[in-house]
């Protein structure tokens, strides 16, 4: 440094002393009871005035009580025990990274036995064969439930077993589950079937001795709560042969300073515990973590570190590139860094210079978090890989800060691409373990430039170039110092409607909040799981809210658990949603956003030789609740569209017969256009009376409507009927699941359509009957929507 510079050092312990922690004594009761009562009087009301003294006197080799004191006055208390039901925790949480909190043994069952795997595969194949002949309107369930507590198994509600949906785990990997059952056809490369009675995910069995102790009770004076970690060295000293300290808290309890150094454990599928579980490893007490550039001798340790990470081959490929040339073939600089503790590599990070910053700036609102002009171009870097040992997860922010210091970067960007079945992750990326610390960036609305008109005045191709949509995450030197507020409350959203998706988006994009327990219950999952290219044609009109590109840029799958089921009832007293199959999903906050769906109308049972629309025996507004009809479709979401698309290609195109489109609105015309595009002949468009349609005329312009109906549809040889109401239908003689003839009444002359191959109903929208019944039976006010 220059001669005129002076460096000053201020040690924290000179001003904020490390707490003195010792074995608790009965004499500490008065001081500690005062602290407990300030925070909650539950313990006093339950166990009396001397509960602390009783716990202290009950200490033995398995249970200890620690006390922190300042100037001979007790200011904190911690009760610890090595009596933990690890089998219960293993059944409810993903403990594989920590070997189930047990000592490793050769007899541990870490992978699924081949015999069980073979029987499971055969069972799934049998189910798929049975499903090929039946259309199931109610999707069978894969459910998500997160949370835990350290309790005995007798205290657990045995009826609350459920399966988890899709979510990023704490170590950055993406948990996947089977999708809902496929009616009619087996779309093996897109949808798979998993029954509620099917086998559950394999749970490893650990047989070694316990390697963990738990914190049973903890309290500290609020003036010293930032020194809570001072208890941990003393706690580990009481159990010198144990490596893990664990603690569980109820979902609604905010994270307190002690937990800032703990790692949250990802709940397993299924989890029957109602608390969150946190872990602290003995090695995390070490303060010797250093970060430095990668060297060739680190490669073998890095291979061992990332061997279980998804897409680790891409990481190793980039590592080798860095060790060889430090640059890509196009000259882009590549940098690699490792975190080392006690000579062992515990973390790896690989970044590149961000060469596409103009596109990012123009397509994402990064200036909500940085002053763009305050950062040089070479200070923007692209994060490709970041993996850190779960034991050292608490040092992730420190690792990133050191990466900023060594690389000279000030901003990191990481994309999350919408991966579909059968696709692979984009090159040079892997799942990072730091996503919880990064900020999601909203996409900008784009200007549609007339490039052919602008010619040389058009913006740069870096801005106008169409690229694959992805969700963008960001971290910079300022944000790395700002903590997020963790919210563990279980927020359950019923229905993946536009309102539901918008609500989840609002929560996920809160930059300073981290929601760990967001769940959506939907028969067909999130809309982003069914990309438009799967059908090649547009069956439904856009609602101008969320298209496939918008959904990809939100990437709700990163933060939201998905339950493939329908809501059947709500237990408000126990705060549980009962879904298909009788399974229960607990909640702390419930949002009902089921929306409205097209319904199959009930025939009026009119005699077309006697009745007209003026004297119908029954209302045409009734909904059909009879046996399932295989060739009647109501297109409400991308899943319904996919099923109808495959049915039409297999059972309509190239077959002799008629297709009926009944209803009004824009979706009618987009569906007719899709049928024409697929090559369907003999399309019959039946428009009901305008007074019976729940939506106004989609054109609101007689001239436009006349051109569409009279000219375009007639030119496409689509037969048009006006003011038709379904009077009756006739099914086939085999099982009554296929409608072959439909009769309609009108204001004057009735008509009928025979040899029907498929019927599409866009007549009226309403709330799903099961959703209405659940809301009504739980004494909630129903406003009709």
Helices and strands as residue ranges (DSSP letters): G 12-14, E 20-23, G 26-28, H 29-39, H 42-47, H 51-57, E 63-70, E 73-81, H 86-92, G 96-101, H 114-131, G 153-155, G 158-160, E 167-168, E 174-175, E 212-220, G 222-227, H 230-238, E 244-250, G 257-261, E 263-264, E 275-281, G 282-285, E 290-293, G 296-298, H 299-306, H 312-324, E 334-341, E 344-353, H 357-363, G 366-368, G 372-374, G 377-379, E 380-388, G 390-395, H 396-407, E 411-417, G 435-437, E 439-441, H 451-454, G 455-457, H 461-464, E 470-476, G 479-481, E 485-487, E 491-494, H 498-508, E 513-515, E 518-521, G 527-529, G 532-534, H 548-554, G 556-558, E 560-563, E 567-571, E 576-579, G 580-582, E 584-586, E 589-592, E 597-599, E 632-633, H 638-651, E 658-663, H 666-677, E 683-687, G 690-692, H 702-706, I 707-713, H 714-715, E 719-722, E 725-731, E 739-745, E 751-754, E 756-762, E 764-766, H 769-777
